[in-house]
Structures are given as structure tokens and as C-alpha cells.
Amino acid sequence: MSFFSTRGGACATASQAILRGLAKDGGLFVPSMFPQITMEQLSAMSGTSYQNHAEQILRCFLEDYSYAEISDAVQAAYAPYAWDDHTIAPVKTLEDNLHVLELFHGPTLAFKDIALKLLPHLVRMAAQKNDEQREVSILVATSGDTGKAALEGFKDVPGTSCTVFYPSDGVSDVQKLQMVTTGGKNTHVIGVNGNFDDAQTGVKKLFGNEPFHEQMNALGKLPSSANSINFGRLVPQIVYYFTTYTRLVKRGALRLGQHINFVVPTGNFGDILAGYYAMHMGLPIHRLICASNQNNVLSDFFETGTYDADRTFFKTISPSMDILISSNLERLLYECAGRDAGQVKEWMQQLSEDKVFSIGVKRSKELKKIFWAGFADDEMTTAEIRRVWERDDYLMDPHTAVASHVLTQYRRQTGDQTTSVIVSTASPYKFAPAVASALLGADAVEDLDFFACARRLEKLSGVPIPRQIHELRSLPIRHTAVCEPAAMEAAVMEALKPSKDD
Ligand SMILES: *Cc1c(COP(=O)(O)O)cnc(C)c1O
């Protein structure tokens, strides 16, 4: 299997695609075809471990990695001791036809861990395979959760470094605290005076900037990406769609071959795109439901066929979805255009010049056969956290609650009662103030700090505060750099310049 650029300019092996992150023409790497998982294989998967599923799916795409390498990477990433739940991604049942896939049992309490625990191993192996002597310098823009997960994943991995840019006022206090307290000799954390799109655009510009690559090369460094534009981030996310399905079959909640819906809280479109890839590989999915917060550029896109990023940016209580330029949508557009890279390039050019493009009525209709989209603002999200707690005794974080709300909208509007899975992307404790405020009232938590909110939730729900939250209180702050969006290049150079004691 080879990998193409969505903009037509590249052909690469899996390890090259993972090493480079983004294609030179600015496009995203996509697999040349979708390997098929048959019903027999699906049936054989039920009852086997998450690690086993991961190996099976990775082998389909990563053809220039040996089985032994894939197995080593998977065992290192999903060693049960590093996860709060030994099944890695447990599926909880709320009602007969309603389940929650919990993706937040890793070191940083959000779903990014699933991919970012694995990616550093794939990158390290890719460097070896391609005889790469330079340090692989990972550059990340984060809306909150990717940053910490990348830092934890790459921390002290030989031959790599990890530099994270976060919007200095756009992430929650705890997300920031998690990042700026990161240890490790090869980690750098820099605040950008702007929003997530500024940080992401800045990083993308660096990747497209030839003089920057030359400067890095002179320092013995190869810039690469751990954002969800990297195919190595996407492939581990395909796994849990299969796992969820086969676990539901095993429990008798689903017949083999029966179709299900997934509702996914969406920002950069990486998580839900992995579901779309799983569907193309043969997983019986009826609908993928795309849930946005008030930054509802995607739900408008699925409704109208026009992507219009020229709009007000809102800061919400689900900050990891505060995104207007949804990078991975480009991979969907590539499929939706019948793999016509010239067409994708045109749309992307319009997006970068005019902040808007349209795919036309016919293509939009095609997408609607698979996707349904809706959004929830903060008020609806808060009400949903409360409703689910009262109805099912289940604590949801705000991102998950956005999805839960949109599923309710979907069911009301379509009458479709297909068995559905809410993809839960963060622990409620990671967003304790918003969750406590939803359950106890804004007045009751007004004067409480993050940790006090977490204790109130623990008392209310009986669900213990994860150890990762306790640990944060005692760690020293190690990263204080801040820069303007226009000065990100200089900030990287400053962070990565060889220190005297190297
Ligand atoms: C990153 C993130 C999302 C959005 O996922 P995408 O792949 O960017 O669509 C949703 N919820 C949480 C908690 C996240 O960290």
C-alpha cells in the first residue's frame, strides 16, 4: 500500500508518510486503498484484546513495518499498567440501544492518548527504516488535549523532540497546567497570543516554509507533525471503532452484521474520519453523526455543502472543539471528490484565500447518506450533562455531552432508533469546573478552584478522582515561553537551539 497526497503531489510508504506528517505540497497523506475486514475476521475479533485489534488494523496499513515491529509498538503503547482501565477503551451501556465508548483512560485523561501513546514508536521506527540520522522534531499546535498527550508520548524518546504551541488564553487552566509542568529533556511548550487556528496555521506555515526546513536541517533536525494531520495519528483511531463493534457483538447487544451509529464530538475531524475509514474497511456503520459546539462550521457544511470559516470564533466549555479550520476534512473531501486531487487543491486554495468553498449539491447529497450533523451551545451542553446524570447516573464531560445532545436531536428529527455509540473523548474530571457547575449550579461553584470542583464531583458521584489530577498539584512549572503568531518560527529556533551542555 502506498500513500498519496490529497493535493496530488506525493507518493510515499507508510513510514515516510508518518515521518513527514504533511506532504510537501501542503496536502495530507491518504492510503491508496481501503483494506477490507471480512465478517469472518470481524467475528474472530470479538473476544480478543484491544492490543490484538490494534495489531490487526495497523498491519493492514503499515506495510513497510514488520509484524514484530507493529507488535512491539502496540505492546509498548497499550501496556495495561499505563491505562486506568485494562481494556483500554471500555464500552459502557446506558440503555438497551445506547452505549458510551470511553476513550479517556490514558495518562492525560483525553482520547488523544490512544493515538499519541503509539505514534512515537511508529516515528522512531520510521526514522530507522528511512536511515534518518537527524532528530525528528515534532511540532504541535494544540487546542488543549493534543499538546499534553504528545508531550507525554514523546518525552525522552531517543532521537526525537516535541515542541507544543497552545493558544495562551484558549485552553483550560488544567490543560495549561498539565502542559507547563511536563518533564523530559526534549520537551518544549510555548504559548501563542492568539486562538487555536492562529497556532495551527502558524505550524502549517512552518511546514510549507523551505528556508525553515533548511535552517532545521543545518541543526540536524527534521521537522514533523504529531497533529491529527499525521496518518500515524489516524490509524490507531480506526481500531476502537472495530473494538466497540466486536465487544457489543460479544455481549449480545448487537448481531454480527447489524448496523450501528457513532456520534462523535468533533473539532479537527480526525476522530470521526477514523470512523469513516472503518466504514470503508467494511465495518457495518449506518450513520456517523458529527457533533459540534457553538463553533458549528462543520454542521453548517454538512447541511449546506458550503464550508464557511468566515465567522465569529467562540470560546466554549468544550475547548478542544473550538476550531474553525478543520484539517482532516480535507481527507473526506478527497474521497468525496472521487479522489480528484486537483479539485481538493482548488477548494483548499479558496478556503485559504476567501475562507469559504462549496462542494455543490450533488456531492453534498452523497455525504448526507452517511453523515448527519448538529451542534450544541454551552447552555444545551450544560443541560445535557445534568439530564444524563439524572437519567443514567453517568457523569459526562462537556465534549461528550455535546455529542449526547446531538444524538438526541438526531433521534428526534429522524426517528432512527439504530443502536448508537456516543464516543466519549474526555474524563469529566479533566473539565471539573464546567461539570460541577452544570450539576450543582454556577453559584455553588463560583468560588471553588479546579481541585475543589473535582472533590465536589467525587463526593456527588462516588467516581474517584484520577491520580493524574492529584499529581498535578505538586509538580513545578517548567515552561513559561510565550510568543506572537508571527514569531513562531523564531520561538522554535530558540527552543531547539543546541544548549551549551549538549
Ligand atoms: C481533540 C478532541 C476532540 C475533537 O477531536 P477531533 O479529532 O479533533 O475531531 C473532542 N474532544 C476532546 C476531549 C478532544 O481532546
PDBQT file of the ligand as one rigid body, heavy atoms in Angstrom, charges set to zero:
ROOT
HETATM    1  C1  LIG A 601      -9.400  16.609  20.250  1.00  0.00    +0.000 C 
HETATM    2  C2  LIG A 601     -10.670  16.438  20.977  1.00  0.00    +0.000 A 
HETATM    3  C3  LIG A 601     -11.899  16.390  20.306  1.00  0.00    +0.000 A 
HETATM    4  C4  LIG A 601     -12.016  16.569  18.810  1.00  0.00    +0.000 C 
HETATM    5  O1  LIG A 601     -11.441  15.527  18.086  1.00  0.00    +0.000 OA
HETATM    6  P1  LIG A 601     -11.058  15.742  16.536  1.00  0.00    +0.000 P 
HETATM    7  O2  LIG A 601     -10.354  14.523  16.141  1.00  0.00    +0.000 OA
HETATM    8  O3  LIG A 601     -10.183  16.964  16.507  1.00  0.00    +0.000 OA
HETATM    9  O4  LIG A 601     -12.330  15.971  15.816  1.00  0.00    +0.000 OA
HETATM   10  C5  LIG A 601     -13.031  16.173  21.059  1.00  0.00    +0.000 A 
HETATM   11  N1  LIG A 601     -12.977  16.057  22.398  1.00  0.00    +0.000 NA
HETATM   12  C6  LIG A 601     -11.826  16.107  23.081  1.00  0.00    +0.000 A 
HETATM   13  C7  LIG A 601     -11.843  15.989  24.557  1.00  0.00    +0.000 C 
HETATM   14  C8  LIG A 601     -10.623  16.289  22.391  1.00  0.00    +0.000 A 
HETATM   15  O5  LIG A 601      -9.475  16.342  23.081  1.00  0.00    +0.000 OA
ENDROOT
TORSDOF 0
